[in-house]
């Protein structure tokens, strides 16, 4: 969080790259299956069993790998090697931001809320939500992976109001305690959301078909969410991994944004092993839009295999 605050304060907000990596039009079949949606390059509708899911583009971050004040990976040479190996020669780590919408009957669940235009992002979440056919007041549950600005920033609305006024806000008890102990610039937001916050222990079911999963290391109470419907499942990994290249191919590299680096490395390695062995469908909130894919073994390590279409 302090890094993010410095990033914003230092004016290291780089060119908005919203068009990059998210220019695909939704497939015709998806549009036909979800008539409430407006055609938009910032949403991607898919299904998890009976649950309708939509990736909602909020924005994009661009972190120059050689700039130690911008990139969380101190080992710039290793990062450059990974980027070059992927054919990406601009020396910039590109991170997308796409909260996830779930609709299942009466429940409309939003996982994370984006950065509200901070940290180099474009603040598209509200327009993406509306393109998905949902008004903010219809959201019944907001699930937070952790309390960094690009995940809770979108909870606040204009004039100190709540962006999702009718939603319960759920986060782990450890994360809520840490946010209150280290409020940074979020003091007013904390007071605004306090009446709506409901805490849980990792492993708890937090909405129908949605179970929190402890993914330790990034923050004191960081969690992912497993969504299950019928035989289908999806694991939302939060910030256990940031880059679909660096975090996947070099999970052992220290990431300065992690509060407990050793735990974060173990979490990444565990996710990669279990994910690849089980061919788990993964949702990376910071992976290239729409963030859907699987981990696959490659040589001695792993690669990210995004879903086609
Ligand atoms: Zn994040």
Boltz pocket constraint, residues with backbone or C-beta under 6 A from the ligand:
constraints:
  - pocket:
      binder: B
      contacts: [[A, 148], [A, 150], [A, 151], [A, 239], [A, 286]]
      max_distance: 6.0
